[in-house]
């Protein structure tokens, strides 16, 4: 993509309404614009990151044996009346009537819809287990939406629902999601610490929330140093052991009761990016989601639900990865792999080499943003540092005389001089 | 994917509420389930097709130089009051108030939102042209939703919005979308005939709707036989010539006034799958979306909008491609590339060969559905014919004695006997 054509409305100043760094940087970098309170439009740069985060989540869910579906945003009220949550949910649920005066709502979550699908489609224990997920926009009418996409009203979630015949099955499903979540966040460059949690409005008897560490996190968290030693991408991750590690948010951490020796206790600030619940027959019973068991008797299915805040993660990753100059995207979620900075757009030699690099990198499948604007080097560097592309290739007349261009890592700031051919080999490798 | 684990709730009978074949087949094939009137959940098979259709649309929009964004589903009423459409839109617009009693709506279209983004972000003619698109769920509160996903209330659209400095630019944007649409539909196996259209509620002065031919189409269409000769994937498609070809829906076709010689007039039934509009300054003027022109004067931008019914296309493709036994997916949108039918699951040799084929095809990147159920050959064939996977590989004890399996085309019904190795080469090629 050539920057001269790209829709990237940068802001010089942080808008006053943005209180946290991710919100400020997303606005300044032209990733989002607010449409109304807590509701955002995702512009090309933000949308590209959102899609990459979404795709990592999708790949890990598929790898964990889950099947993707898509449930509607607009739900009928009657299934919520059946589950008993319609009155209970409170004003965060956006309720309305359709033109025939039927009570409807914009789904804040989908336990009722998925349980309704299940009860109409699955009748036998032989069709279990099932784990269905979707990546879908939800709405919660927060009284005071803030922090940009971190606590918006319309937000993108990945939500899974597992169905099992018995507790043992449900525990396997839960543990499977537990380790899938550790892997998912790790692939985005994040270490997520699972903390035993009260399960709140969704209800349940086994629950963990996943917090990532960021100095600007919303709550203080305490955890076992052993987390830092774990290889979260190991295929044989021992879920039971990890679940026994101590981890607690500020509210639940009682220093006197903490079982950890002081030298193993770490603390930091955390941002919640995922939450998993086992809740047994809480929904299957009132909604009548039962299967015929092996002995011919009907059994209410054991369920769990598992959420990842996909749009929230975009903000959370920025909270974890930024500096004074702007965003520092981990490579796995970056909107572009490489930025080409032509220091002198008017110089024929520079334009030729940059154009050639652009063509070759694109052909090799590398996602490139080419700053072809007629701007000063200072403006160009500031732009690339702000939007945080992991690799910058700087092409200037002086280097070209020596046959080299500069390859710079946004994260480390380290630079290296290489021939244009070597840059292509390195980045396309 | 092994069919024994796949969530594929097939129905033996067509539900009474389904009046048209695509709706019947989508329900029978376990692609969708209704959640409330005109609102559907997409189950794994339906979701897979929806994603493939969406991806073709995305690739063609990107190739045409458009940039993807994502605007919110929930919109503030005030921008619709600015454009003058809030009162005019009628009861198909789903309106509600949020908890602070602000008037909101579930977007039936996004001209207002995108014009609002534009006016806040773009100020100079040097940033034109721009063409922004999204693939987003919309809601129209149809009084009588019917025909399944063909006329649902919650539906997935691709909508683009072009911004140009003058009419000449706007015409280039329009023509660019015109040919992109022909290519997009062609890639799904569809010949879409562009028909000059009245532009209805969105308003405008230049407009075409794209109708695909299907014997079960909703309206009768008349068109020039020359369409059938066109190579719609040709890079140098002559848009002006095509726009001059005669094509009209029943309502607009006046036999006495038709300029075509009778031997060139074709007629059939059509389904509308896309619609493009040029509407000038209809939204930019009331919303104040202006740029500074080359001479320093403010100019209201010239706009167009361009829609493709993504979820509707899934139904439309089925209307165009089915037979008595079920769906016949074009390869480009099929939920799986290949189905493996093991005729005797209990036979060790059959299970081994099928398992081996499954592993090798998956490794080669082929999307395979493996019917590993313990069912009769008749049931397995009926399932695969119903869900319409383009290629079936049939593995049975008799063939294996001769070292062959059967490769069958769902579309033509033709079969061929090949060694398992040759099947892998053919399908992975």
Interface residues (C-beta under 8 A of the other chain):
Chain A: X5 X6 X7 X9 X30 X33 X35 X36 X39 X40 X41 X42 X43 X44 X47 X48 X50 X65 X67 X68 X69 X70 X71 X72 X73 X74 X75 X76 X91 X92 X94 X95 X96 X98 X99 X102 X104 X106 X113 X116 X117 X120 X121 X122 X130 X132 X137 X139 X141 X143 X153 X154
Chain B: X5 X6 X7 X9 X30 X33 X35 X36 X39 X40 X41 X42 X43 X44 X47 X48 X50 X65 X67 X68 X69 X70 X71 X72 X73 X74 X75 X76 X91 X92 X94 X95 X96 X98 X99 X102 X104 X106 X113 X116 X117 X120 X121 X122 X130 X132 X137 X139 X141 X143 X153 X154
